[in-house]
């Protein structure tokens, strides 16, 4: 894929690739915009701490798959514009 407003791959990043993923790797959502959601379509786990729980997204590739751009935008619209 070509870099655009929906896809960006930064293969020169010192952390690239941050997750194991075959094919195109979308870096547009480098920091997951769904991190604040308790329920998201990604593959996350929870780490329990005395201070609370931490969302662990190390095995999640959902935001890095180019075909998930539209789904992410819909999820964010719903989360941000709840009636």
PyMOL Python script that loads the backbone (N, CA, C, O; Angstrom):
from pymol import cmd

cmd.read_pdbstr("""\
ATOM      1  N   UNK A   1       0.840  -1.187   0.000  1.00  0.00           N
ATOM      2  CA  UNK A   1       0.000   0.000   0.000  1.00  0.00           C
ATOM      3  C   UNK A   1       0.878   1.242   0.000  1.00  0.00           C
ATOM      4  O   UNK A   1       2.019   1.222   0.461  1.00  0.00           O
ATOM      5  N   UNK A   2       0.325   2.304  -0.520  1.00  0.00           N
ATOM      6  CA  UNK A   2       1.018   3.590  -0.500  1.00  0.00           C
ATOM      7  C   UNK A   2       0.621   4.382   0.739  1.00  0.00           C
ATOM      8  O   UNK A   2      -0.516   4.283   1.201  1.00  0.00           O
ATOM      9  N   UNK A   3       1.553   5.168   1.280  1.00  0.00           N
ATOM     10  CA  UNK A   3       1.231   6.018   2.409  1.00  0.00           C
ATOM     11  C   UNK A   3       0.141   6.997   2.009  1.00  0.00           C
ATOM     12  O   UNK A   3       0.180   7.567   0.918  1.00  0.00           O
ATOM     13  N   UNK A   4      -0.833   7.193   2.892  1.00  0.00           N
ATOM     14  CA  UNK A   4      -1.956   8.093   2.620  1.00  0.00           C
ATOM     15  C   UNK A   4      -2.560   8.525   3.949  1.00  0.00           C
ATOM     16  O   UNK A   4      -1.964   8.301   5.002  1.00  0.00           O
ATOM     17  N   UNK A   5      -3.751   9.150   3.908  1.00  0.00           N
ATOM     18  CA  UNK A   5      -4.429   9.551   5.140  1.00  0.00           C
ATOM     19  C   UNK A   5      -5.004   8.348   5.891  1.00  0.00           C
ATOM     20  O   UNK A   5      -5.409   8.482   7.046  1.00  0.00           O
ATOM     21  N   UNK A   6      -5.046   7.174   5.250  1.00  0.00           N
ATOM     22  CA  UNK A   6      -5.600   5.964   5.855  1.00  0.00           C
ATOM     23  C   UNK A   6      -4.524   4.920   6.179  1.00  0.00           C
ATOM     24  O   UNK A   6      -4.800   3.929   6.857  1.00  0.00           O
ATOM     25  N   UNK A   7      -3.325   5.142   5.703  1.00  0.00           N
ATOM     26  CA  UNK A   7      -2.265   4.146   5.878  1.00  0.00           C
ATOM     27  C   UNK A   7      -0.918   4.847   5.902  1.00  0.00           C
ATOM     28  O   UNK A   7      -0.659   5.755   5.113  1.00  0.00           O
ATOM     29  N   UNK A   8      -0.060   4.406   6.825  1.00  0.00           N
ATOM     30  CA  UNK A   8       1.297   4.930   6.900  1.00  0.00           C
ATOM     31  C   UNK A   8       2.188   3.848   7.487  1.00  0.00           C
ATOM     32  O   UNK A   8       1.908   3.334   8.569  1.00  0.00           O
ATOM     33  N   UNK A   9       3.239   3.504   6.795  1.00  0.00           N
ATOM     34  CA  UNK A   9       4.195   2.524   7.313  1.00  0.00           C
ATOM     35  C   UNK A   9       5.536   3.198   7.506  1.00  0.00           C
ATOM     36  O   UNK A   9       6.115   3.731   6.559  1.00  0.00           O
ATOM     37  N   UNK A  10       6.026   3.175   8.726  1.00  0.00           N
ATOM     38  CA  UNK A  10       7.313   3.779   9.051  1.00  0.00           C
ATOM     39  C   UNK A  10       8.328   2.675   9.340  1.00  0.00           C
ATOM     40  O   UNK A  10       8.606   2.365  10.498  1.00  0.00           O
ATOM     41  N   UNK A  11       8.867   2.097   8.300  1.00  0.00           N
ATOM     42  CA  UNK A  11       9.808   0.987   8.459  1.00  0.00           C
ATOM     43  C   UNK A  11      11.162   1.442   9.013  1.00  0.00           C
ATOM     44  O   UNK A  11      12.004   0.608   9.345  1.00  0.00           O
ATOM     45  N   UNK A  12      11.377   2.752   9.113  1.00  0.00           N
ATOM     46  CA  UNK A  12      12.615   3.266   9.677  1.00  0.00           C
ATOM     47  C   UNK A  12      12.518   3.515  11.189  1.00  0.00           C
ATOM     48  O   UNK A  12      13.503   3.893  11.823  1.00  0.00           O
ATOM     49  N   UNK A  13      11.339   3.302  11.753  1.00  0.00           N
ATOM     50  CA  UNK A  13      11.152   3.469  13.197  1.00  0.00           C
ATOM     51  C   UNK A  13      12.013   2.450  13.933  1.00  0.00           C
ATOM     52  O   UNK A  13      12.119   1.304  13.497  1.00  0.00           O
ATOM     53  N   UNK A  14      12.610   2.838  15.011  1.00  0.00           N
ATOM     54  CA  UNK A  14      13.477   1.910  15.747  1.00  0.00           C
ATOM     55  C   UNK A  14      12.682   0.788  16.400  1.00  0.00           C
ATOM     56  O   UNK A  14      13.267  -0.212  16.815  1.00  0.00           O
ATOM     57  N   UNK A  15      11.368   0.927  16.503  1.00  0.00           N
ATOM     58  CA  UNK A  15      10.529  -0.117  17.088  1.00  0.00           C
ATOM     59  C   UNK A  15       9.827  -0.970  16.033  1.00  0.00           C
ATOM     60  O   UNK A  15       9.105  -1.907  16.374  1.00  0.00           O
ATOM     61  N   UNK A  16      10.033  -0.655  14.774  1.00  0.00           N
ATOM     62  CA  UNK A  16       9.335  -1.369  13.696  1.00  0.00           C
ATOM     63  C   UNK A  16       9.932  -2.751  13.484  1.00  0.00           C
ATOM     64  O   UNK A  16      11.155  -2.874  13.414  1.00  0.00           O
ATOM     65  N   UNK A  17       9.139  -3.768  13.383  1.00  0.00           N
ATOM     66  CA  UNK A  17       7.704  -3.789  13.686  1.00  0.00           C
ATOM     67  C   UNK A  17       7.492  -4.014  15.179  1.00  0.00           C
ATOM     68  O   UNK A  17       8.204  -4.805  15.798  1.00  0.00           O
ATOM     69  N   UNK A  18       6.536  -3.335  15.744  1.00  0.00           N
ATOM     70  CA  UNK A  18       6.281  -3.453  17.188  1.00  0.00           C
ATOM     71  C   UNK A  18       5.449  -4.678  17.528  1.00  0.00           C
ATOM     72  O   UNK A  18       5.384  -5.086  18.688  1.00  0.00           O
ATOM     73  N   UNK A  19       4.812  -5.269  16.523  1.00  0.00           N
ATOM     74  CA  UNK A  19       4.024  -6.492  16.686  1.00  0.00           C
ATOM     75  C   UNK A  19       4.346  -7.420  15.521  1.00  0.00           C
ATOM     76  O   UNK A  19       4.766  -6.966  14.456  1.00  0.00           O
ATOM     77  N   UNK A  20       4.149  -8.709  15.724  1.00  0.00           N
ATOM     78  CA  UNK A  20       4.343  -9.669  14.636  1.00  0.00           C
ATOM     79  C   UNK A  20       3.108  -9.645  13.750  1.00  0.00           C
ATOM     80  O   UNK A  20       2.000  -9.930  14.204  1.00  0.00           O
ATOM     81  N   UNK A  21       3.307  -9.302  12.485  1.00  0.00           N
ATOM     82  CA  UNK A  21       2.194  -9.197  11.548  1.00  0.00           C
ATOM     83  C   UNK A  21       2.716  -9.423  10.141  1.00  0.00           C
ATOM     84  O   UNK A  21       3.692  -8.795   9.729  1.00  0.00           O
ATOM     85  N   UNK A  22       2.080 -10.303   9.415  1.00  0.00           N
ATOM     86  CA  UNK A  22       2.436 -10.560   8.019  1.00  0.00           C
ATOM     87  C   UNK A  22       1.750  -9.533   7.130  1.00  0.00           C
ATOM     88  O   UNK A  22       0.626  -9.123   7.421  1.00  0.00           O
ATOM     89  N   UNK A  23       2.394  -9.115   6.067  1.00  0.00           N
ATOM     90  CA  UNK A  23       1.785  -8.202   5.102  1.00  0.00           C
ATOM     91  C   UNK A  23       1.987  -6.748   5.473  1.00  0.00           C
ATOM     92  O   UNK A  23       2.898  -6.400   6.225  1.00  0.00           O
ATOM     93  N   UNK A  24       1.115  -5.896   4.928  1.00  0.00           N
ATOM     94  CA  UNK A  24       1.206  -4.458   5.190  1.00  0.00           C
ATOM     95  C   UNK A  24       1.002  -4.168   6.671  1.00  0.00           C
ATOM     96  O   UNK A  24       0.147  -4.773   7.318  1.00  0.00           O
ATOM     97  N   UNK A  25       1.788  -3.245   7.200  1.00  0.00           N
ATOM     98  CA  UNK A  25       1.761  -2.887   8.613  1.00  0.00           C
ATOM     99  C   UNK A  25       1.436  -1.411   8.720  1.00  0.00           C
ATOM    100  O   UNK A  25       2.249  -0.570   8.336  1.00  0.00           O
ATOM    101  N   UNK A  26       0.257  -1.082   9.237  1.00  0.00           N
ATOM    102  CA  UNK A  26      -0.175   0.307   9.323  1.00  0.00           C
ATOM    103  C   UNK A  26       0.298   0.936  10.632  1.00  0.00           C
ATOM    104  O   UNK A  26      -0.116   0.523  11.715  1.00  0.00           O
ATOM    105  N   UNK A  27       1.160   1.928  10.520  1.00  0.00           N
ATOM    106  CA  UNK A  27       1.685   2.630  11.688  1.00  0.00           C
ATOM    107  C   UNK A  27       0.854   3.873  12.031  1.00  0.00           C
ATOM    108  O   UNK A  27       1.174   4.593  12.977  1.00  0.00           O
ATOM    109  N   UNK A  28      -0.202   4.118  11.269  1.00  0.00           N
ATOM    110  CA  UNK A  28      -1.030   5.303  11.488  1.00  0.00           C
ATOM    111  C   UNK A  28      -1.528   5.371  12.924  1.00  0.00           C
ATOM    112  O   UNK A  28      -1.563   6.447  13.521  1.00  0.00           O
ATOM    113  N   UNK A  29      -1.914   4.222  13.482  1.00  0.00           N
ATOM    114  CA  UNK A  29      -2.374   4.169  14.869  1.00  0.00           C
ATOM    115  C   UNK A  29      -1.277   3.572  15.743  1.00  0.00           C
ATOM    116  O   UNK A  29      -1.493   2.574  16.432  1.00  0.00           O
ATOM    117  N   UNK A  30      -0.115   4.184  15.709  1.00  0.00           N
ATOM    118  CA  UNK A  30       1.029   3.706  16.473  1.00  0.00           C
ATOM    119  C   UNK A  30       0.641   3.544  17.939  1.00  0.00           C
ATOM    120  O   UNK A  30       0.901   2.499  18.536  1.00  0.00           O
ATOM    121  N   UNK A  31       0.030   4.554  18.515  1.00  0.00           N
ATOM    122  CA  UNK A  31      -0.536   4.463  19.854  1.00  0.00           C
ATOM    123  C   UNK A  31      -2.026   4.251  19.662  1.00  0.00           C
ATOM    124  O   UNK A  31      -2.720   5.127  19.147  1.00  0.00           O
ATOM    125  N   UNK A  32      -2.511   3.116  20.065  1.00  0.00           N
ATOM    126  CA  UNK A  32      -3.880   2.701  19.771  1.00  0.00           C
ATOM    127  C   UNK A  32      -4.904   3.709  20.286  1.00  0.00           C
ATOM    128  O   UNK A  32      -4.916   4.026  21.476  1.00  0.00           O
ATOM    129  N   UNK A  33      -5.760   4.211  19.403  1.00  0.00           N
ATOM    130  CA  UNK A  33      -6.788   5.164  19.836  1.00  0.00           C
ATOM    131  C   UNK A  33      -7.918   4.481  20.620  1.00  0.00           C
ATOM    132  O   UNK A  33      -8.792   5.161  21.158  1.00  0.00           O
ATOM    133  N   UNK A  34      -7.906   3.163  20.685  1.00  0.00           N
ATOM    134  CA  UNK A  34      -8.945   2.429  21.419  1.00  0.00           C
ATOM    135  C   UNK A  34      -8.453   1.960  22.781  1.00  0.00           C
ATOM    136  O   UNK A  34      -9.163   1.233  23.476  1.00  0.00           O
ATOM    137  N   UNK A  35      -7.271   2.360  23.163  1.00  0.00           N
ATOM    138  CA  UNK A  35      -6.701   1.913  24.436  1.00  0.00           C
ATOM    139  C   UNK A  35      -7.613   2.241  25.616  1.00  0.00           C
ATOM    140  O   UNK A  35      -7.693   1.468  26.570  1.00  0.00           O
ATOM    141  N   UNK A  36      -8.294   3.372  25.557  1.00  0.00           N
ATOM    142  CA  UNK A  36      -9.145   3.811  26.657  1.00  0.00           C
ATOM    143  C   UNK A  36     -10.435   3.000  26.798  1.00  0.00           C
ATOM    144  O   UNK A  36     -11.141   3.133  27.797  1.00  0.00           O
ATOM    145  N   UNK A  37     -10.745   2.167  25.811  1.00  0.00           N
ATOM    146  CA  UNK A  37     -11.966   1.370  25.840  1.00  0.00           C
ATOM    147  C   UNK A  37     -11.746   0.052  26.578  1.00  0.00           C
ATOM    148  O   UNK A  37     -10.766  -0.648  26.324  1.00  0.00           O
ATOM    149  N   UNK A  38     -12.652  -0.284  27.487  1.00  0.00           N
ATOM    150  CA  UNK A  38     -12.569  -1.577  28.159  1.00  0.00           C
ATOM    151  C   UNK A  38     -12.809  -2.710  27.173  1.00  0.00           C
ATOM    152  O   UNK A  38     -12.157  -3.752  27.234  1.00  0.00           O
ATOM    153  N   UNK A  39     -13.751  -2.493  26.267  1.00  0.00           N
ATOM    154  CA  UNK A  39     -14.058  -3.495  25.250  1.00  0.00           C
ATOM    155  C   UNK A  39     -13.697  -2.929  23.885  1.00  0.00           C
ATOM    156  O   UNK A  39     -14.230  -1.905  23.458  1.00  0.00           O
ATOM    157  N   UNK A  40     -12.798  -3.601  23.222  1.00  0.00           N
ATOM    158  CA  UNK A  40     -12.405  -3.212  21.873  1.00  0.00           C
ATOM    159  C   UNK A  40     -12.251  -4.489  21.051  1.00  0.00           C
ATOM    160  O   UNK A  40     -12.179  -5.575  21.626  1.00  0.00           O
ATOM    161  N   UNK A  41     -12.199  -4.390  19.747  1.00  0.00           N
ATOM    162  CA  UNK A  41     -12.108  -5.595  18.923  1.00  0.00           C
ATOM    163  C   UNK A  41     -10.727  -6.228  18.885  1.00  0.00           C
ATOM    164  O   UNK A  41     -10.538  -7.274  18.266  1.00  0.00           O
ATOM    165  N   UNK A  42      -9.782  -5.612  19.532  1.00  0.00           N
ATOM    166  CA  UNK A  42      -8.425  -6.133  19.521  1.00  0.00           C
ATOM    167  C   UNK A  42      -8.237  -7.310  20.459  1.00  0.00           C
ATOM    168  O   UNK A  42      -9.150  -7.715  21.177  1.00  0.00           O
ATOM    169  N   UNK A  43      -7.038  -7.840  20.432  1.00  0.00           N
ATOM    170  CA  UNK A  43      -6.672  -8.994  21.236  1.00  0.00           C
ATOM    171  C   UNK A  43      -5.841  -8.513  22.421  1.00  0.00           C
ATOM    172  O   UNK A  43      -4.611  -8.531  22.374  1.00  0.00           O
ATOM    173  N   UNK A  44      -6.516  -8.083  23.481  1.00  0.00           N
ATOM    174  CA  UNK A  44      -5.790  -7.596  24.655  1.00  0.00           C
ATOM    175  C   UNK A  44      -6.063  -8.479  25.861  1.00  0.00           C
ATOM    176  O   UNK A  44      -6.996  -9.282  25.870  1.00  0.00           O
ATOM    177  N   UNK A  45      -5.241  -8.314  26.860  1.00  0.00           N
ATOM    178  CA  UNK A  45      -5.437  -8.971  28.151  1.00  0.00           C
ATOM    179  C   UNK A  45      -5.333  -7.884  29.215  1.00  0.00           C
ATOM    180  O   UNK A  45      -5.005  -6.735  28.917  1.00  0.00           O
ATOM    181  N   UNK A  46      -5.615  -8.261  30.449  1.00  0.00           N
ATOM    182  CA  UNK A  46      -5.501  -7.313  31.560  1.00  0.00           C
ATOM    183  C   UNK A  46      -4.439  -7.807  32.539  1.00  0.00           C
ATOM    184  O   UNK A  46      -4.365  -8.995  32.853  1.00  0.00           O
ATOM    185  N   UNK A  47      -3.635  -6.884  33.006  1.00  0.00           N
ATOM    186  CA  UNK A  47      -2.651  -7.165  34.043  1.00  0.00           C
ATOM    187  C   UNK A  47      -3.175  -6.522  35.323  1.00  0.00           C
ATOM    188  O   UNK A  47      -3.390  -5.311  35.380  1.00  0.00           O
ATOM    189  N   UNK A  48      -3.375  -7.343  36.342  1.00  0.00           N
ATOM    190  CA  UNK A  48      -3.896  -6.842  37.618  1.00  0.00           C
ATOM    191  C   UNK A  48      -2.742  -6.355  38.491  1.00  0.00           C
ATOM    192  O   UNK A  48      -1.759  -7.066  38.697  1.00  0.00           O
ATOM    193  N   UNK A  49      -2.877  -5.152  38.989  1.00  0.00           N
ATOM    194  CA  UNK A  49      -1.890  -4.556  39.893  1.00  0.00           C
ATOM    195  C   UNK A  49      -2.620  -4.039  41.129  1.00  0.00           C
ATOM    196  O   UNK A  49      -3.842  -3.897  41.110  1.00  0.00           O
ATOM    197  N   UNK A  50      -1.887  -3.759  42.195  1.00  0.00           N
ATOM    198  CA  UNK A  50      -2.508  -3.177  43.384  1.00  0.00           C
ATOM    199  C   UNK A  50      -3.176  -1.848  43.057  1.00  0.00           C
ATOM    200  O   UNK A  50      -4.229  -1.518  43.602  1.00  0.00           O
ATOM    201  N   UNK A  51      -2.552  -1.092  42.165  1.00  0.00           N
ATOM    202  CA  UNK A  51      -3.045   0.234  41.813  1.00  0.00           C
ATOM    203  C   UNK A  51      -4.240   0.179  40.857  1.00  0.00           C
ATOM    204  O   UNK A  51      -4.901   1.191  40.626  1.00  0.00           O
ATOM    205  N   UNK A  52      -4.508  -0.982  40.316  1.00  0.00           N
ATOM    206  CA  UNK A  52      -5.577  -1.131  39.331  1.00  0.00           C
ATOM    207  C   UNK A  52      -5.118  -2.072  38.235  1.00  0.00           C
ATOM    208  O   UNK A  52      -4.114  -2.770  38.378  1.00  0.00           O
ATOM    209  N   UNK A  53      -5.852  -2.085  37.153  1.00  0.00           N
ATOM    210  CA  UNK A  53      -5.466  -2.980  36.058  1.00  0.00           C
ATOM    211  C   UNK A  53      -4.924  -2.185  34.879  1.00  0.00           C
ATOM    212  O   UNK A  53      -5.264  -1.021  34.665  1.00  0.00           O
ATOM    213  N   UNK A  54      -4.071  -2.861  34.127  1.00  0.00           N
ATOM    214  CA  UNK A  54      -3.411  -2.260  32.974  1.00  0.00           C
ATOM    215  C   UNK A  54      -3.779  -3.080  31.743  1.00  0.00           C
ATOM    216  O   UNK A  54      -3.731  -4.310  31.765  1.00  0.00           O
ATOM    217  N   UNK A  55      -4.139  -2.398  30.691  1.00  0.00           N
ATOM    218  CA  UNK A  55      -4.472  -3.069  29.437  1.00  0.00           C
ATOM    219  C   UNK A  55      -3.173  -3.457  28.734  1.00  0.00           C
ATOM    220  O   UNK A  55      -2.316  -2.610  28.484  1.00  0.00           O
ATOM    221  N   UNK A  56      -3.035  -4.741  28.421  1.00  0.00           N
ATOM    222  CA  UNK A  56      -1.832  -5.257  27.772  1.00  0.00           C
ATOM    223  C   UNK A  56      -2.178  -5.595  26.320  1.00  0.00           C
ATOM    224  O   UNK A  56      -2.929  -6.536  26.065  1.00  0.00           O
ATOM    225  N   UNK A  57      -1.640  -4.838  25.379  1.00  0.00           N
ATOM    226  CA  UNK A  57      -1.962  -4.987  23.958  1.00  0.00           C
ATOM    227  C   UNK A  57      -0.811  -5.573  23.144  1.00  0.00           C
ATOM    228  O   UNK A  57      -0.789  -5.437  21.921  1.00  0.00           O
ATOM    229  N   UNK A  58       0.130  -6.213  23.797  1.00  0.00           N
ATOM    230  CA  UNK A  58       1.329  -6.699  23.118  1.00  0.00           C
ATOM    231  C   UNK A  58       1.016  -7.676  21.990  1.00  0.00           C
ATOM    232  O   UNK A  58       1.737  -7.711  20.994  1.00  0.00           O
ATOM    233  N   UNK A  59      -0.040  -8.464  22.126  1.00  0.00           N
ATOM    234  CA  UNK A  59      -0.388  -9.435  21.082  1.00  0.00           C
ATOM    235  C   UNK A  59      -1.467  -8.927  20.122  1.00  0.00           C
ATOM    236  O   UNK A  59      -1.977  -9.695  19.306  1.00  0.00           O
ATOM    237  N   UNK A  60      -1.815  -7.661  20.211  1.00  0.00           N
ATOM    238  CA  UNK A  60      -2.885  -7.105  19.380  1.00  0.00           C
ATOM    239  C   UNK A  60      -2.320  -6.478  18.101  1.00  0.00           C
ATOM    240  O   UNK A  60      -1.401  -5.661  18.149  1.00  0.00           O
ATOM    241  N   UNK A  61      -2.875  -6.868  16.982  1.00  0.00           N
ATOM    242  CA  UNK A  61      -2.463  -6.281  15.697  1.00  0.00           C
ATOM    243  C   UNK A  61      -3.623  -5.558  15.016  1.00  0.00           C
ATOM    244  O   UNK A  61      -3.465  -5.046  13.908  1.00  0.00           O
ATOM    245  N   UNK A  62      -4.785  -5.510  15.667  1.00  0.00           N
ATOM    246  CA  UNK A  62      -5.980  -4.936  15.043  1.00  0.00           C
ATOM    247  C   UNK A  62      -5.742  -3.536  14.462  1.00  0.00           C
ATOM    248  O   UNK A  62      -6.072  -3.321  13.296  1.00  0.00           O
ATOM    249  N   UNK A  63      -5.189  -2.574  15.211  1.00  0.00           N
ATOM    250  CA  UNK A  63      -5.018  -1.232  14.636  1.00  0.00           C
ATOM    251  C   UNK A  63      -3.940  -1.150  13.554  1.00  0.00           C
ATOM    252  O   UNK A  63      -3.858  -0.154  12.834  1.00  0.00           O
ATOM    253  N   UNK A  64      -3.123  -2.180  13.439  1.00  0.00           N
ATOM    254  CA  UNK A  64      -2.046  -2.162  12.448  1.00  0.00           C
ATOM    255  C   UNK A  64      -2.423  -2.845  11.132  1.00  0.00           C
ATOM    256  O   UNK A  64      -1.637  -2.846  10.185  1.00  0.00           O
ATOM    257  N   UNK A  65      -3.604  -3.415  11.076  1.00  0.00           N
ATOM    258  CA  UNK A  65      -4.079  -4.036   9.833  1.00  0.00           C
ATOM    259  C   UNK A  65      -4.799  -2.973   9.011  1.00  0.00           C
ATOM    260  O   UNK A  65      -5.793  -2.411   9.470  1.00  0.00           O
ATOM    261  N   UNK A  66      -4.313  -2.689   7.800  1.00  0.00           N
ATOM    262  CA  UNK A  66      -4.897  -1.617   6.984  1.00  0.00           C
ATOM    263  C   UNK A  66      -6.398  -1.759   6.765  1.00  0.00           C
ATOM    264  O   UNK A  66      -7.099  -0.750   6.680  1.00  0.00           O
ATOM    265  N   UNK A  67      -6.904  -2.972   6.672  1.00  0.00           N
ATOM    266  CA  UNK A  67      -8.322  -3.180   6.400  1.00  0.00           C
ATOM    267  C   UNK A  67      -9.219  -2.802   7.588  1.00  0.00           C
ATOM    268  O   UNK A  67     -10.441  -2.784   7.444  1.00  0.00           O
ATOM    269  N   UNK A  68      -8.637  -2.503   8.753  1.00  0.00           N
ATOM    270  CA  UNK A  68      -9.434  -2.166   9.931  1.00  0.00           C
ATOM    271  C   UNK A  68      -9.613  -0.667  10.149  1.00  0.00           C
ATOM    272  O   UNK A  68     -10.202  -0.261  11.150  1.00  0.00           O
ATOM    273  N   UNK A  69      -9.123   0.153   9.245  1.00  0.00           N
ATOM    274  CA  UNK A  69      -9.227   1.612   9.396  1.00  0.00           C
ATOM    275  C   UNK A  69     -10.678   2.048   9.592  1.00  0.00           C
ATOM    276  O   UNK A  69     -10.975   2.775  10.540  1.00  0.00           O
ATOM    277  N   UNK A  70     -11.585   1.619   8.718  1.00  0.00           N
ATOM    278  CA  UNK A  70     -12.989   2.039   8.812  1.00  0.00           C
ATOM    279  C   UNK A  70     -13.628   1.571  10.109  1.00  0.00           C
ATOM    280  O   UNK A  70     -14.395   2.314  10.722  1.00  0.00           O
ATOM    281  N   UNK A  71     -13.329   0.369  10.529  1.00  0.00           N
ATOM    282  CA  UNK A  71     -13.891  -0.157  11.782  1.00  0.00           C
ATOM    283  C   UNK A  71     -13.417   0.682  12.967  1.00  0.00           C
ATOM    284  O   UNK A  71     -14.208   0.991  13.859  1.00  0.00           O
ATOM    285  N   UNK A  72     -12.157   1.048  12.986  1.00  0.00           N
ATOM    286  CA  UNK A  72     -11.618   1.878  14.073  1.00  0.00           C
ATOM    287  C   UNK A  72     -12.303   3.230  14.100  1.00  0.00           C
ATOM    288  O   UNK A  72     -12.658   3.722  15.171  1.00  0.00           O
ATOM    289  N   UNK A  73     -12.495   3.837  12.944  1.00  0.00           N
ATOM    290  CA  UNK A  73     -13.146   5.146  12.892  1.00  0.00           C
ATOM    291  C   UNK A  73     -14.583   5.058  13.405  1.00  0.00           C
ATOM    292  O   UNK A  73     -15.040   5.960  14.106  1.00  0.00           O
ATOM    293  N   UNK A  74     -15.295   3.993  13.069  1.00  0.00           N
ATOM    294  CA  UNK A  74     -16.669   3.815  13.556  1.00  0.00           C
ATOM    295  C   UNK A  74     -16.697   3.621  15.070  1.00  0.00           C
ATOM    296  O   UNK A  74     -17.552   4.183  15.754  1.00  0.00           O
ATOM    297  N   UNK A  75     -15.778   2.838  15.587  1.00  0.00           N
ATOM    298  CA  UNK A  75     -15.697   2.600  17.033  1.00  0.00           C
ATOM    299  C   UNK A  75     -15.431   3.908  17.774  1.00  0.00           C
ATOM    300  O   UNK A  75     -16.049   4.177  18.804  1.00  0.00           O
ATOM    301  N   UNK A  76     -14.520   4.712  17.256  1.00  0.00           N
ATOM    302  CA  UNK A  76     -14.198   5.991  17.894  1.00  0.00           C
ATOM    303  C   UNK A  76     -15.370   6.959  17.829  1.00  0.00           C
ATOM    304  O   UNK A  76     -15.629   7.678  18.794  1.00  0.00           O
ATOM    305  N   UNK A  77     -16.076   6.988  16.719  1.00  0.00           N
ATOM    306  CA  UNK A  77     -17.255   7.859  16.607  1.00  0.00           C
ATOM    307  C   UNK A  77     -18.295   7.486  17.649  1.00  0.00           C
ATOM    308  O   UNK A  77     -18.858   8.360  18.309  1.00  0.00           O
ATOM    309  N   UNK A  78     -18.554   6.191  17.801  1.00  0.00           N
ATOM    310  CA  UNK A  78     -19.532   5.727  18.789  1.00  0.00           C
ATOM    311  C   UNK A  78     -19.087   6.058  20.195  1.00  0.00           C
ATOM    312  O   UNK A  78     -19.900   6.491  21.012  1.00  0.00           O
ATOM    313  N   UNK A  79     -17.818   5.865  20.494  1.00  0.00           N
ATOM    314  CA  UNK A  79     -17.290   6.088  21.833  1.00  0.00           C
ATOM    315  C   UNK A  79     -17.265   7.579  22.197  1.00  0.00           C
ATOM    316  O   UNK A  79     -17.508   7.943  23.348  1.00  0.00           O
ATOM    317  N   UNK A  80     -16.978   8.420  21.232  1.00  0.00           N
ATOM    318  CA  UNK A  80     -16.826   9.843  21.495  1.00  0.00           C
ATOM    319  C   UNK A  80     -18.122  10.635  21.408  1.00  0.00           C
ATOM    320  O   UNK A  80     -18.235  11.714  21.990  1.00  0.00           O
ATOM    321  N   UNK A  81     -19.092  10.107  20.690  1.00  0.00           N
ATOM    322  CA  UNK A  81     -20.331  10.847  20.484  1.00  0.00           C
ATOM    323  C   UNK A  81     -21.545  10.104  21.030  1.00  0.00           C
ATOM    324  O   UNK A  81     -22.612  10.115  20.417  1.00  0.00           O
ATOM    325  N   UNK A  82     -21.380   9.461  22.183  1.00  0.00           N
ATOM    326  CA  UNK A  82     -22.507   8.773  22.814  1.00  0.00           C
ATOM    327  C   UNK A  82     -23.568   9.789  23.184  1.00  0.00           C
ATOM    328  O   UNK A  82     -23.271  10.891  23.646  1.00  0.00           O
ATOM    329  N   UNK A  83     -24.806   9.393  22.972  1.00  0.00           N
ATOM    330  CA  UNK A  83     -25.934  10.299  23.303  1.00  0.00           C
ATOM    331  C   UNK A  83     -26.217  10.287  24.774  1.00  0.00           C
ATOM    332  O   UNK A  83     -27.123  10.982  25.234  1.00  0.00           O
TER     333      UNK A  83
END
""", "prot")
cmd.dss("prot")
cmd.show_as("cartoon", "prot")
cmd.util.cbc("prot")
cmd.orient("prot")
